[in-house]
Each structure stands twice: as C-alpha cells, then as structure tokens.
C-alpha cells in the first residue's frame, strides 16, 4: 500500500468564503497565544501548516532580544528514545549555517510537544509575493532562485535533502534576502514516530520518483525547477485544480509541460532550457547538481556556487535520520523509523490501516486548509473507510465542503455525526448545521441550530446572526429578522450589501417603508442588486409609499437586469400603473405577468377585471372577475361587488342583486359602497322599502358617494310618497355637491311639485333644464305639469310639446295635461 502525506505550508490563503461562516481551524491553535513555551512567551499567532503552528515569541529572560519564531510541531513525544532523536535532529538543523537558511537558534519539548525556535523573518513568504498569472521581473526571479539554490546546494553538500521545497518555505528577512526554512521538519516528524508514511511533500512541486517514496538531491532540484518555472512564467508546470494526489502523480510522471519561453517570449533560450532540464521526468536527465542548474540559469561557472564555511559555524554532524544519500531509494525503517508494506506481518494489518487512515486524515486537513475542498473530501472519506471514525473534526469539515457546494442533504448527517462525537468548535459546527438546514428549507430547525451556535459563542463576524436573520426572513418573522440582520451589520457582516437588502425588505414587510427604502438603496449603492431583485423590492416599497412613477423606473431596472421572478416584477409594475389609473398599461403588464407564470393568478385577474371596469368594458371585466374567483382570489367580497356594479351598468339587475348580496354576506361593504349599489339595484327593481333600508345602511357606514347616496334616498322616498323626507335627502345631496348633471334638481322639482310648493318646484325644474337634463322628456313634462298648476297654460303647452319631442313615452299623460291647458286657453282640441 502507498502511504502519502502532502503539505500546503504554514502560510494558508485567507478565507474568502465569508458566506460559509468561516472554516473550522486546526484545533484553535491561536488559543495558545500568551502561553509560555520553554523560555519563550508566545506573543501572537502567525499561521499553521501540516507540520506545526508558528507564533511570534520573545525570550522571557532576555527580553531585549529580537523577536523569534516559535514552531510547535504537530506531534507528541513521550518516549525517551523519540525525544533523544528529536534533539539530535534539532542539533543538526542548528548547525546549518548559511546566509540564506533560516537559522535554528533553540529547541525543546514542552509537556510532550516539541518546538523549534528560529530567527523571525519579517518579510513573509515567497508565496505571499506571488500572484497567479503574474511574472516576476527576470532579475528579481534569478536573484531569489540563486539565493535559494545556494542554500539548497549547501545542504546537499552536507548530505541533507529538504524534501518539501515550495514557495511557502522560502521566507524573506527585513532586507529582502531569501531564507530557506523548514529544513528537515518532515524527517523530524517521521523519525519521532508520527504516522506520516513514506511520501512527504507538496504534490505540485514533487518529482515523479518522490510520489513513490524516493527522495534525493535530484528531487529537491526538481522542486526548485518547478518554482523557477512559476516565478518566471506566472504559471505552474502542472495545475492542481483538476484532481488530487493521484492526478498530480500522473501529471509529473507522464505529461510534458510547455517550455517556459512559450509564456514569456523575451525569455532567453538558455534559461528556458535550464528549467526544462531541472524538471526532467528521469532524474538522470537533470542537472548534475543544483550548482550546475544555477550556472546554466545565470550563464556563470558552477564554482561560483560552491558553499563557503561560515564564521562560527560547525560542520553538520552525520545522522542517519537526517542524511539521505545521493542515490535514490525508498527511505527504509533503519533510516527513519517507519514501516514499509513489505515488512507488515498479518498481525499488524489492523495497525497499518489505522496508520494509513491517519495519513489520509492529515492529507485531507492539508487540502482543506488550502481550500482544495474536493481533494479534501476524497482524503477524509478514505480515512473514514480505513476506520478513522472517532474524529468529529473530519465529519465537520466534510459537512462544510458539502455545504460549500450546496449539497446540504449530504452535509447534514455529517455535521450531526460531528456533533455526536463532541465536535462543536465553539459553535462552528452548529452554525454549519444551521446553514445545511436552511439550504434544505428547514428554517425552523435552522434557527434552533443557529441559537445553539450563538450560545456557544460562534458569531463569525456576524455570519451567524445574518444566517439566522435570513431564516427568520424566509419564515416572515420580520421583527426577528430585522433584529438579527441589524446585529450582523453591526458586527461587520454586510456581504456586499446583501444584509442591507434583507434588512430593507424586512422593514417594508413591517410597513416601515421609508426605513426599508433607505436600506435597499444602501444595498444598491454597495453594488448588491442580485440580478435586479433589489430594484424589484425598491419598486415594491415605492409603490407602498405611493411614489408610483419612481416605482416604475425601479421596476424597469429590475426587468433590464433579468429579474422576472416568474412574473412578479411585471405584476408589480402593473400595480404601479393601476394606482396611477393608467389602466390600459396596467392590463398589459398584468397579462404579461400571467404569461411569465406569476403565481398570484386570482389577484392578477381581479386587477385586470377592475381595470376593464374602469375602462367601461363591462363584459370583459365580468369574464376576468369570474376567472379570479375560479382561481381562488382571496378578496372575494370585493370581486363580487365590482361584478355587481358591472351587472347594474349592463342593466342586468337580478344578477346584480344576487352578486351584491353575496359580497355583503362575505363582509365586504367598502364603507357602505356595496350597500349603495344594492340600493340602486333594488330601486331599479322597484323594491323601494328594501332599497331604503340599503340606503340607510350605506349612510350609517359613512358612505355618501359625494352626495349620490342622499339623491338615491330622496328618489326612493319620492316613489314611496314620502315627499318631505325626500326633499330633506335631496337637499343633503345638493349640499354635498351632487348636482353636476341636473338629475338631482329634477328629483327636487318632483318632490316640491307633489308638496304643492310650485314656484320652488318650477325653479328646480328650470335649473335642471339649464344643466341640459331632460331624461327623455321627463323634465319638460314636470315643467308642463307645474305650469298648468300655476295657471301658466301657454308655457305649459310649450313644455308638454317639448316633452313629446324629447321622446317622453307616456303620451296619454301628456295629452291629459295638454287638454287642461287648452280648455283654460279656450282652444278646444
């Protein structure tokens, strides 16, 4: 079986997936800040990697000494032989005195944990100076490679192989000089009993033979060649995004990279050729040594790179654990205390599986810390398959990866397993569980998980409050959502404006439209539009503020950005036109919303029906209102009321009465409007007593219709012969301003005529005529009757004749009044 360990170095990239609420860390290494390790006080946490965690430290006795770097190794040494081996190797590392090797100045073991103390390199790592696709200036790249190459060649002359050369292990001092770090750490851990297996290194920089457990000075040269390739071209020889350990093994062993001058046309041929030779698949085809590689890179003699003995330095002592011969071969147990597959007895198979499981667990952590999540998932699963099932952190991290890929169904059982194993990580695991539940739309359960995360102290710069607020928002718990999102913003969790968008819509849902609009506009100013969603909510909020023209502008922006939302945006735009009484445009928008699949179909048909009603297209209005009812429109009482008025206007009074009665039974009165329409229908059906009751109910609910209802009441009372009451009601109508078309004055004239108040009646009738109200000759007929009673027979004859000319239907009644006038005029017919 092959056992492998891969490292990503001690300078991991910053977490950029803030939306995920932060990743679990390597055992919360930063919590050791402030502790004393040996004679060193750990001042601040720097980073962690596969092999250890690094802190800035100061000597507790010699406090004026410069700051140092203290590296706590990820292993535990409790056996005397292991401790002695560690100190032997530390002594060897301390003896590596070279201007470009980070000096080891102290070492020790604190409660079983070994540590190394080195000079503090203030200039960060080479990796921090590199950007994907960025080519370093050629002179700068060659200077770095020369300094690192000299250090590496110096170590090789002492028969020491680095085995994990990569940009993360190349640091810079305050003057900008390169310092090669982490010499021998892989060997140190391996020889002290830590279960790492025989393959140690970082796959993107490992020589083909190193994947098979073989190391030599030629494998270090290969790694330096890969670094040279990356510095000069801005590209790695082989990319790691497409696969994991086995994929990189295949690339390094079988695939030929493009020559460096393919990416950099101005690159001298000798440099391109030197790099390609350094990364040859066959170690025998590489340069004789690192000095020869540097010589060809710089067009100088190899002797220029021969190491010089340092003042005060000591020769590196020989140690089987730290020395690797130039001849390539597997590192045997006699050299490093590890077990190879050839030596495993049958009784040892269970232990070997556990050893391999630990290998994959550590490999998974490395991939995870470098954000290679898919590779981490594969490695973690292999560890579990080999029986490594007791570590809750593995399950937690696997859950995080599935959450990262929105595979929440797979994430949830893993996170629950982590919690069952006691892995809470100060609430981080509960936060991830909440995120998975939220992704599964189980928001009530998600809120419970977020509650527990917060109880345990997990806020992640506001992430947990933000996610809990989002679940409350989805559940329309608007007060709770607003509180949580506000707290998230206070803690810095803004997400490019997302938090302000959710906060703004929560305000709007609570009827706090001005505050909602301010937050939504803040979200837009921060660049958060969510493909038009935010503009859509701005349009909605502006509609609620009766700023409909501005709402249309915002909704058009939402549509331009692709926010259709299954017709919602068009529907909201239609509502804007609807409120502006631009009914034809409203109908167009509503119909388009239905075509786009808008779910509130009943509501939409209702609004189309009302718009048609306002456009006096009553038959079409009825068709749409019936469709609204069929689709379960919740404003059923309103719908029946509008249908009732359509029937009245179509003179279909029995259908009108039935529909209006249904509206009233459903509790829809609209401040008395529906009773007013009921009264009008009953009046048309000559059911005057019932009509009068309906009028009184409308008036009792405060409905006047601009005086219209008093006019209807007066009309009804006149038909009941209750003229005094009718006159009171008619005068109230006129006082309320209901007289524009003259009808009310005609009704007043009839009431006064029947009360015998003829001069007043004549004045009212003439006023109706002056307003061009004739009602098919009725007003002229009323004038003729009044004039007869006043003895103005000539005027009566004229008025009666005008009534006939205007189409008055009751010719017999007219003839009777004309005969009276003719008799008094002495002119028999």
C-alpha positions in Angstrom: 0.0 0.0 0.0 1.1 3.5 -0.7 1.1 6.0 2.1 1.4 9.7 1.4 1.4 13.0 3.2 1.1 16.3 1.4 1.8 19.7 2.8 0.4 23.1 2.0 2.8 25.1 4.1 2.5 27.4 7.1 1.0 30.3 5.2 -2.5 29.4 4.1 -4.6 31.7 2.0 -7.1 33.9 3.7 -10.6 32.5 3.8 -12.7 34.3 1.2 -15.9 32.3 1.6 -17.4 34.5 4.3 -20.8 33.4 3.2 -20.0 30.0 4.7 -19.5 31.4 8.1 -15.8 30.6 8.4 -14.0 27.3 8.4 -13.0 25.2 11.4 -9.4 25.9 12.3 -6.6 23.5 13.2 -7.6 22.9 16.7 -7.8 26.6 17.5 -4.0 27.0 17.6 -4.4 30.7 18.2 -5.6 30.0 21.7 -2.0 29.3 22.8 -1.2 33.0 22.4 0.0 34.3 25.7 1.3 30.9 26.9 5.0 30.3 27.8 6.8 27.5 25.9 10.2 26.8 27.4 11.8 30.2 27.8 9.6 31.9 25.2 6.4 33.8 25.6 4.1 33.3 22.6 3.2 36.9 21.7 1.0 36.4 18.6 -0.2 33.6 16.3 1.2 33.6 12.7 -0.1 30.6 10.9 -0.2 26.8 10.8 0.5 24.1 8.3 0.8 20.3 8.0 3.7 20.0 10.4 3.2 22.7 13.0 1.9 26.1 14.2 4.0 29.2 14.2 4.0 32.1 16.7 6.0 35.2 17.3 7.8 34.8 20.6 10.1 36.6 22.9 12.7 35.3 25.4 11.2 35.7 28.9 14.7 36.4 30.4 16.5 38.2 27.7 13.6 40.5 26.9 15.6 42.9 24.8 16.5 40.1 22.3 14.8 40.4 18.9 11.5 38.6 18.4 11.8 35.0 17.3 9.5 32.5 15.5 8.4 29.5 17.7 7.2 26.5 15.8 5.1 23.9 17.8 5.2 20.6 15.9 2.1 18.6 15.4 3.3 15.5 17.3 3.7 14.3 20.9 7.0 12.9 22.2 6.7 11.0 25.4 9.2 8.2 24.8 12.7 8.8 25.8 14.2 7.4 22.5 11.9 9.7 20.5 12.9 12.7 22.5 16.6 11.9 22.1 16.1 11.5 18.3 14.4 14.9 18.1 17.2 16.7 19.9 19.8 15.0 17.7 18.0 16.3 14.6 17.5 19.7 16.1 21.2 19.9 16.7 21.8 19.0 13.0 19.4 21.7 11.9 21.0 24.3 14.2 24.4 23.5 12.5 23.1 24.5 9.1 24.8 28.0 9.0 24.2 29.7 5.7 23.2 33.3 4.8 20.1 32.0 3.0 19.0 29.4 5.5 16.6 30.4 8.3 18.7 29.8 11.5 17.5 27.5 14.2 18.5 29.0 17.4 16.9 26.8 20.0 14.7 23.7 20.5 12.9 22.0 23.3 10.0 19.8 24.4 7.1 21.3 26.5 4.8 18.7 28.0 5.5 16.3 25.2 5.2 18.9 22.4 8.5 19.5 20.5 9.3 23.0 19.3 11.9 24.8 17.3 12.9 28.4 17.6 14.2 30.3 14.6 15.0 33.8 13.6 11.8 35.8 12.9 11.6 36.5 9.1 9.7 39.8 8.8 9.3 39.8 5.0 6.7 37.0 4.7 7.0 34.0 2.4 7.6 33.9 -1.3 4.1 32.7 -1.8 2.7 36.0 -0.4 4.7 37.8 -3.1 3.3 35.6 -6.0 0.1 36.1 -7.9 -1.4 33.7 -10.3 -0.5 34.7 -13.8 2.0 37.3 -12.7 5.6 37.1 -14.0 8.3 38.4 -11.7 10.9 40.6 -13.3 13.6 38.4 -14.6 16.5 39.8 -12.5 14.3 39.6 -9.3 13.4 36.0 -10.1 17.0 35.0 -10.8 18.2 36.7 -7.5 15.7 34.7 -5.5 16.5 31.4 -7.3 20.2 32.0 -6.8 19.9 32.6 -3.1 17.6 29.6 -2.5 19.8 27.4 -4.8 22.9 28.3 -2.9 21.2 27.4 0.4 19.9 24.1 -1.1 23.3 23.2 -2.6 25.0 23.9 0.8 22.6 21.4 2.5 23.1 18.9 -0.2 26.9 19.1 0.3 26.1 18.1 3.9 24.0 15.1 2.6 20.7 16.7 3.7 17.7 16.8 1.5 14.9 19.3 2.1 12.0 17.1 0.7 9.3 19.8 0.8 10.7 22.8 -1.2 7.9 25.2 -2.1 7.3 29.0 -2.1 5.7 28.7 1.4 9.0 27.5 2.8 11.0 30.4 1.3 10.9 33.4 3.6 12.4 36.9 3.4 14.3 38.9 6.1 13.8 42.6 6.6 16.4 43.4 3.9 14.6 41.2 1.3 17.1 38.3 1.3 15.6 34.9 0.7 15.8 32.4 3.6 15.1 28.7 3.1 13.0 27.4 6.0 11.6 24.1 7.4 14.7 22.0 6.7 14.3 18.6 8.0 10.8 19.1 9.5 9.3 16.3 7.5 12.2 14.0 8.5 12.0 15.1 12.1 8.3 14.3 12.4 8.8 11.0 10.6 11.6 9.9 12.8 9.8 10.7 16.0 7.0 8.2 15.5 4.4 10.5 13.9 2.4 8.4 11.4 3.1 10.2 8.1 4.1 7.4 5.8 6.9 7.4 3.3 5.8 10.1 0.9 6.2 13.6 2.2 5.9 16.7 0.1 3.6 19.1 -1.8 2.3 17.4 -4.9 2.6 20.4 -7.2 6.4 20.6 -6.6 7.2 16.8 -6.1 9.4 14.9 -8.5 7.9 11.8 -10.1 10.1 9.5 -8.0 9.1 11.3 -4.8 5.5 10.1 -5.3 6.9 6.5 -5.0 8.6 7.3 -1.7 12.1 8.0 -3.2 14.0 11.2 -2.4 17.4 12.6 -3.3 19.1 15.9 -4.1 17.7 15.4 -7.6 14.1 15.6 -6.2 15.0 18.9 -4.5 16.4 20.2 -7.8 13.1 19.2 -9.5 11.2 21.3 -6.9 13.4 24.3 -7.4 12.9 23.9 -11.2 9.1 24.0 -10.6 9.5 27.2 -8.5 11.7 28.7 -11.2 9.1 27.9 -13.8 6.3 29.5 -11.7 8.3 32.7 -10.9 9.3 33.3 -14.5 6.1 32.3 -16.4 3.4 33.1 -13.8 2.2 29.5 -14.3 2.8 26.2 -12.6 4.1 23.4 -14.8 1.1 21.4 -13.7 -2.2 22.8 -12.3 -3.8 21.0 -9.3 -7.4 22.2 -9.7 -8.4 19.2 -11.8 -7.7 16.4 -9.4 -5.9 15.2 -6.3 -2.8 13.3 -5.3 -3.0 10.6 -8.0 -3.8 13.2 -10.6 -0.7 15.2 -9.8 1.4 12.0 -9.7 0.3 11.2 -13.3 1.0 14.8 -14.5 4.5 14.9 -13.0 5.3 11.4 -14.3 3.7 11.4 -17.8 2.8 14.8 -19.0 5.3 17.1 -20.6 4.9 20.8 -19.6 5.2 23.6 -22.2 8.6 25.3 -22.3 8.8 28.5 -20.2 9.5 30.7 -23.2 6.1 29.7 -24.6 4.6 32.0 -21.9 7.4 34.6 -22.0 8.6 35.5 -25.4 11.5 37.6 -24.1 12.9 34.8 -22.0 16.5 33.8 -23.1 16.7 30.3 -24.5 19.3 29.2 -22.1 17.0 30.0 -19.1 14.1 28.1 -20.6 16.3 25.2 -21.4 17.9 25.1 -17.9 14.4 25.0 -16.2 13.1 22.2 -18.5 16.2 20.2 -17.7 15.7 20.6 -14.0 12.2 19.2 -14.2 13.0 16.3 -16.5 10.9 13.2 -15.7 14.1 11.0 -15.5 16.3 12.1 -12.6 19.3 11.1 -14.6 18.5 13.7 -17.2 18.5 16.5 -14.8 21.5 18.8 -14.0 24.4 17.1 -12.2 23.5 19.2 -9.1 21.8 22.4 -8.1 25.0 24.4 -8.7 25.0 23.2 -12.3 21.4 24.3 -12.6 22.2 27.8 -11.3 25.2 28.1 -13.5 23.1 27.4 -16.7 20.4 29.8 -15.4 22.8 32.6 -14.9 25.4 31.8 -17.5 28.2 31.5 -14.9 30.5 28.8 -13.7 29.3 26.2 -11.2 32.2 27.0 -8.9 30.6 30.4 -8.2 28.0 28.5 -6.1 30.3 26.4 -4.0 29.4 26.9 -0.3 31.7 28.9 1.9 32.4 27.9 5.5 30.6 30.3 7.8 32.3 32.1 10.7 31.5 30.5 13.9 29.7 27.7 12.1 30.2 24.0 12.8 30.2 21.1 10.3 26.8 19.4 10.2 27.0 16.2 12.2 26.2 13.0 10.4 22.8 11.4 11.4 21.1 8.5 9.7 17.8 10.2 10.4 18.6 13.4 8.6 21.0 12.3 5.9 19.8 10.9 2.6 22.4 9.6 0.2 22.6 10.9 -3.4 21.5 7.5 -4.7 17.7 7.4 -4.9 15.8 4.8 -3.0 13.0 4.3 -0.5 13.7 5.5 3.0 14.0 2.3 4.9 12.9 1.7 8.5 16.5 1.6 9.5 16.9 5.2 8.4 13.7 6.8 9.6 11.8 4.5 12.0 8.9 4.0 9.6 7.3 0.8 8.4 7.0 -0.2 4.7 4.4 -2.5 3.3 7.0 -5.3 2.7 7.6 -5.6 6.4 4.0 -5.8 7.6 3.0 -9.1 9.2 -0.6 -10.3 9.1 -1.0 -9.4 12.8 0.0 -5.8 12.0 -2.6 -5.2 9.3 -5.1 -3.5 11.6 -2.4 -1.1 12.9 -1.3 -0.5 9.3 -4.9 0.5 8.3 -5.0 3.0 11.1 -1.6 4.3 10.1 -2.9 4.8 6.6 -6.1 6.4 7.9 -4.1 8.9 9.8 -2.2 9.6 6.7 -5.4 10.4 4.7 -6.7 12.4 7.7 -3.7 14.7 7.6 -3.7 14.8 3.9 -7.4 15.9 4.0 -6.6 18.6 6.5 -3.9 20.0 4.3 -6.1 20.1 1.2 -8.9 21.7 3.3 -6.6 24.4 4.7 -5.5 25.3 1.2 -9.2 25.4 0.0 -8.8 22.3 -2.2 -12.1 21.1 -0.9 -12.9 18.3 -3.4 -9.5 16.7 -2.8 -10.0 17.1 1.0 -13.3 15.3 0.8 -11.8 12.3 -1.0 -8.9 12.1 1.5 -11.3 12.4 4.5 -13.5 9.7 3.1 -10.6 7.4 2.6 -9.6 7.9 6.3 -13.1 7.0 7.4 -13.2 3.9 5.1 -10.0 2.8 6.8 -11.6 3.1 10.3 -10.7 6.7 11.3 -14.2 7.4 12.6 -13.6 8.9 16.0 -12.6 12.4 14.9 -15.5 14.8 14.8 -13.5 17.4 13.1 -13.3 15.3 9.9 -17.0 15.0 9.8 -17.4 18.7 10.5 -15.1 19.6 7.7 -16.7 17.2 5.3 -20.0 18.8 6.1 -18.6 22.2 5.4 -17.3 21.1 2.0 -20.8 19.7 1.1 -22.3 23.0 2.3 -19.8 24.9 0.2 -21.1 23.0 -2.9 -24.8 23.5 -1.8 -25.1 19.7 -1.2 -27.0 20.3 2.0 -28.6 16.8 2.2 -25.1 15.3 2.3 -23.8 17.9 4.7 -26.4 17.5 7.4 -25.7 13.9 8.5 -22.0 14.6 8.6 -22.4 17.6 10.8 -24.7 15.7 13.1 -22.1 13.0 13.3 -19.5 15.6 14.2 -21.7 16.9 17.0 -22.4 13.4 18.3 -18.7 12.9 18.5 -18.5 16.1 20.6 -17.0 18.3 17.9 -18.6 21.7 18.4 -15.6 24.1 17.8 -17.2 26.8 19.9 -20.4 26.6 18.0 -19.0 26.5 14.5 -20.5 23.0 13.8 -23.9 24.2 14.9 -23.5 27.1 12.6 -22.8 24.8 9.7 -25.7 22.6 10.7 -28.0 25.6 10.6 -26.7 26.5 7.1 -27.4 23.0 5.9 -30.9 23.0 7.3 -31.5 26.5 5.8 -30.4 25.1 2.4 -33.0 22.3 2.9 -35.6 24.9 3.6 -36.0 23.7 7.2 -35.7 27.1 8.6 -37.3 26.4 12.0 -34.7 23.7 12.7 -32.0 26.0 11.2 -32.9 28.7 13.7 -32.5 26.2 16.6 -29.1 25.3 15.4 -28.0 28.9 15.0 -29.3 29.6 18.5 -27.0 26.9 19.8 -24.1 28.2 17.8 -24.6 31.7 19.3 -25.0 30.3 22.8 -21.5 28.7 22.3 -20.1 32.0 21.1 -19.9 31.4 17.4 -20.7 34.7 15.7 -18.0 34.7 12.9 -18.1 38.4 12.5 -21.8 38.5 12.3 -22.3 35.5 10.0 -24.4 33.5 12.4 -26.7 36.5 13.1 -27.0 37.1 9.4 -27.9 33.5 8.6 -30.4 33.2 11.5 -31.9 36.5 10.4 -32.3 35.1 6.8 -34.2 32.1 8.1 -36.5 34.4 10.1 -36.9 36.4 6.9 -37.9 33.4 4.9 -40.4 32.4 7.6 -41.7 36.0 7.6 -40.7 36.5 11.2 -40.0 40.1 10.3 -39.2 41.6 13.7 -36.8 38.8 14.5 -35.2 39.0 11.0 -34.7 42.8 11.4 -33.1 42.4 14.8 -30.7 39.7 13.7 -29.7 41.3 10.4 -29.1 44.6 12.2 -26.8 42.9 14.7 -25.0 41.1 11.8 -24.4 44.5 10.1 -23.1 46.0 13.4 -20.6 43.1 13.6 -19.4 43.7 10.0 -21.4 41.1 8.2 -22.6 43.0 5.1 -21.9 40.6 2.2 -21.5 43.3 -0.4 -24.9 44.8 0.5 -26.9 41.6 0.9 -27.5 42.2 4.6 -28.9 45.7 3.8 -31.2 44.3 1.1 -32.7 41.7 3.5 -33.0 44.4 6.3 -34.7 46.8 3.9 -37.3 44.3 2.7 -37.9 43.3 6.4 -38.6 46.9 7.1 -41.0 47.1 4.2 -42.8 44.0 5.3 -43.4 45.7 8.7 -44.8 48.7 7.0 -41.7 50.7 7.7 -41.3 51.8 4.1 -39.1 54.8 4.5 -36.6 52.8 6.5 -36.9 49.9 4.1 -36.3 52.2 1.1 -33.1 53.7 2.7 -31.6 50.2 3.4 -32.5 48.9 -0.1 -30.9 52.0 -1.7 -27.8 51.4 0.5 -27.6 47.8 -0.8 -27.7 49.1 -4.4 -25.0 51.7 -3.6 -22.8 48.9 -2.4 -23.3 47.0 -5.6 -25.8 44.4 -4.4 -28.6 44.1 -7.0 -28.9 40.3 -7.2 -29.7 40.4 -10.9 -32.4 43.0 -10.3 -34.0 41.6 -7.1 -33.1 44.7 -5.0 -34.5 47.0 -7.6 -37.7 45.0 -7.6 -38.0 45.4 -3.8 -37.3 49.1 -4.2 -40.2 49.3 -6.7 -42.5 47.5 -4.3 -41.5 49.8 -1.4 -42.0 52.9 -3.6 -45.5 51.7 -4.5 -46.3 51.4 -0.8 -45.2 55.0 -0.4 -47.5 56.0 -3.3 -44.5 57.0 -5.4 -45.7 55.0 -8.3 -43.8 56.8 -11.1 -40.5 56.2 -9.3 -41.6 52.6 -8.7 -41.9 52.1 -12.4 -38.4 53.3 -13.0 -37.0 50.9 -10.4 -39.1 48.0 -11.7 -37.9 48.7 -15.3 -34.3 48.5 -14.0 -35.1 45.2 -12.3 -36.5 43.9 -15.6 -33.5 45.1 -17.6 -31.2 43.1 -15.2 -33.3 40.0 -15.8 -35.4 40.0 -12.6 -38.6 38.5 -13.9 -39.3 36.4 -10.8 -42.0 34.3 -12.6 -43.9 37.4 -13.5 -43.8 39.2 -10.1 -41.9 42.2 -11.4 -44.4 42.8 -14.3 -47.2 42.4 -11.8 -45.8 45.0 -9.5 -45.2 47.3 -12.5 -48.8 46.7 -13.5 -49.9 47.7 -10.0 -48.0 50.9 -10.3 -49.9 51.8 -13.5 -53.1 50.6 -11.8 -52.6 53.0 -9.0 -51.8 55.8 -11.4 -55.2 55.0 -13.1 -53.3 54.2 -16.4 -55.5 51.1 -16.7 -54.6 50.1 -20.3 -50.9 49.9 -19.4 -51.8 48.1 -16.2 -53.7 45.5 -18.2 -50.7 44.9 -20.5 -48.3 44.4 -17.5 -50.7 42.1 -15.7 -51.3 39.9 -18.8 -47.5 39.7 -19.4 -47.1 38.7 -15.7 -49.6 35.8 -16.2 -47.7 34.7 -19.4 -44.5 34.6 -17.3 -46.1 32.3 -14.8 -47.0 34.7 -12.0 -48.4 32.6 -9.2 -51.0 35.1 -7.8 -53.3 34.4 -10.8 -56.5 35.1 -9.0 -55.3 38.5 -7.7 -54.0 39.4 -11.2 -57.2 38.5 -12.9 -59.0 40.6 -10.3 -56.9 43.6 -11.1 -57.4 43.1 -14.8 -61.1 42.9 -14.3 -61.2 46.1 -12.3 -59.1 47.9 -14.9 -61.5 46.8 -17.6 -64.4 48.0 -15.4 -62.8 51.4 -15.1 -62.4 51.4 -18.9 -66.2 50.7 -19.2 -65.5 47.3 -20.8 -68.0 45.6 -18.5 -68.5 42.2 -20.3 -64.7 41.7 -20.4 -64.5 42.8 -16.8 -67.0 40.2 -15.7 -65.1 37.4 -17.6 -61.9 38.3 -15.7 -63.6 38.6 -12.4 -65.1 35.2 -12.8 -61.7 33.8 -13.6 -60.3 35.4 -10.5 -63.0 33.7 -8.4 -62.3 30.4 -10.1 -58.6 30.7 -9.2 -59.4 31.3 -5.5 -58.9 35.1 -5.3 -58.9 35.9 -1.7 -60.6 39.3 -2.0 -63.8 37.5 -3.0 -66.1 40.1 -1.4 -64.5 42.9 -3.4 -64.7 40.8 -6.6 -68.4 40.2 -6.2 -69.0 43.9 -5.5 -67.3 45.0 -8.7 -69.1 42.3 -10.7 -72.4 43.5 -9.2 -71.8 47.1 -10.4 -70.9 45.7 -13.9 -74.3 43.9 -13.9 -76.0 47.2 -12.9 -74.3 49.1 -15.7 -75.3 46.3 -18.1 -78.9 46.6 -16.8 -78.9 43.0 -15.6 -80.4 43.9 -12.2 -81.3 40.5 -10.9 -77.8 39.2 -11.4 -76.5 42.4 -9.9 -78.6 42.0 -6.8 -77.6 38.3 -6.3 -73.9 39.2 -6.7 -74.0 42.2 -4.4 -75.8 40.2 -1.7 -73.0 37.6 -1.9 -70.5 40.3 -1.4 -72.3 41.7 1.6 -72.6 38.2 3.1 -68.8 37.9 2.8 -68.4 41.1 4.8 -67.4 43.4 2.0 -69.1 46.7 2.4 -66.3 49.1 1.5 -67.5 51.7 3.9 -71.1 51.4 2.7 -70.4 51.5 -1.1 -71.7 48.0 -1.6 -75.0 48.9 0.2 -75.2 51.9 -2.1 -75.0 49.6 -5.1 -77.5 47.3 -3.6 -79.9 50.2 -3.0 -79.6 51.3 -6.6 -80.4 47.8 -7.9 -83.4 47.5 -5.6 -84.6 50.9 -6.8 -84.4 49.7 -10.4 -86.4 46.7 -9.5 -89.0 49.0 -7.8 -88.4 47.3 -4.4 -88.4 50.7 -2.6 -88.7 49.6 1.0 -85.7 47.3 0.7 -83.9 50.0 -1.3 -84.5 52.5 1.5 -83.0 50.0 4.1 -79.9 49.6 1.9 -79.5 53.4 1.7 -79.8 53.8 5.4 -77.1 51.1 5.9 -74.8 52.8 3.4 -75.2 56.2 5.1 -74.8 54.5 8.6 -71.4 53.2 7.4 -70.3 56.7 6.4 -70.9 56.3 2.6 -72.0 59.4 0.8 -70.6 59.0 -2.7 -70.2 62.7 -3.0 -73.9 63.1 -2.1 -75.1 60.4 -4.5 -76.5 58.2 -1.8 -78.7 61.0 -0.5 -80.0 61.5 -4.0 -80.9 57.9 -4.2 -82.6 58.0 -0.9 -84.6 61.1 -2.0 -85.6 59.3 -5.2 -86.8 56.2 -3.2 -88.7 58.3 -0.7 -90.4 60.2 -3.5 -91.5 56.9 -5.0 -92.9 55.9 -1.6 -94.8 59.2 -1.5 -92.8 60.5 1.4 -92.0 63.8 -0.2 -91.0 65.9 2.9 -88.3 63.3 3.8 -87.4 63.0 0.1 -86.8 66.8 0.0 -84.6 66.7 3.1 -82.5 63.9 1.5 -82.3 65.7 -1.9 -81.1 68.9 -0.3 -78.4 67.0 1.6 -77.3 65.6 -1.8 -77.1 69.1 -3.2 -75.2 70.4 -0.2 -72.7 67.5 -0.6 -72.1 68.7 -4.2 -74.2 66.1 -6.0 -75.8 68.2 -8.8 -73.4 68.2 -11.8 -75.8 66.7 -14.4 -79.1 68.3 -13.2 -80.8 64.9 -12.2 -81.0 65.9 -8.6 -82.8 69.2 -9.4 -85.4 67.2 -11.4 -85.9 64.9 -8.4 -86.2 68.1 -6.2 -88.8 69.6 -8.6 -90.9 66.4 -8.4 -90.9 66.4 -4.6 -91.8 70.1 -4.4 -94.5 69.7 -7.0 -96.1 66.9 -5.0 -95.8 69.1 -1.9 -97.6 71.9 -3.8 -94.6 74.2 -3.5 -95.0 75.1 -7.1 -92.7 78.2 -7.5 -89.9 76.4 -5.9 -90.6 73.3 -8.0 -90.6 75.4 -11.2 -87.2 76.9 -10.2 -85.7 73.5 -9.6 -87.0 72.1 -12.8 -85.7 75.1 -14.8 -82.4 74.6 -13.2 -82.3 71.0 -14.3 -83.1 72.1 -17.9 -80.4 74.8 -17.7 -78.0 71.9 -16.9 -79.3 70.1 -20.0 -81.0 67.4 -18.0 -84.2 66.2 -19.9 -84.2 62.5 -19.2 -86.2 61.6 -22.3 -88.6 64.5 -21.8 -89.3 63.9 -18.1 -88.1 67.3 -17.0 -90.2 69.1 -19.7 -93.2 67.0 -18.6 -92.6 68.1 -15.0 -92.4 71.7 -16.1 -95.6 71.4 -18.1 -97.4 69.9 -15.1 -96.2 72.7 -12.8 -97.0 75.5 -15.2 -100.5 74.1 -15.6 -100.9 74.1 -11.8 -99.6 77.7 -11.7 -102.1 78.7 -14.5 -99.4 79.4 -17.0 -101.1 77.5 -19.7 -99.3 78.8 -22.7 -95.9 77.9 -21.0 -97.4 74.6 -20.0 -98.4 73.8 -23.6 -94.9 74.6 -24.8 -93.2 72.4 -22.1 -95.5 69.5 -22.8 -94.9 69.7 -26.5 -91.1 69.7 -25.8 -91.6 66.6 -23.7 -93.1 64.8 -26.6 -90.3 66.0 -28.9 -87.7 64.7 -26.4 -89.2 61.2 -26.5 -91.4 61.2 -23.4 -93.1 57.8 -23.5 -96.4 58.4 -21.7 -98.2 60.2 -24.4 -101.6 59.8 -22.7 -100.3 61.6 -19.6 -99.1 64.4 -21.9 -102.4 64.6 -23.7 -104.4 64.9 -20.4 -102.2 67.9 -19.4 -102.5 69.5 -22.8 -106.3 69.2 -22.7 -106.3 71.0 -19.4 -104.2 73.8 -20.8 -106.3 74.1 -24.0 -109.6 74.3 -22.0 -108.2 77.2 -20.0 -107.0 78.9 -23.1 -110.4 78.5 -24.7 -108.9 76.5 -27.6 -110.5 73.1 -27.6 -108.5 70.4 -29.4 
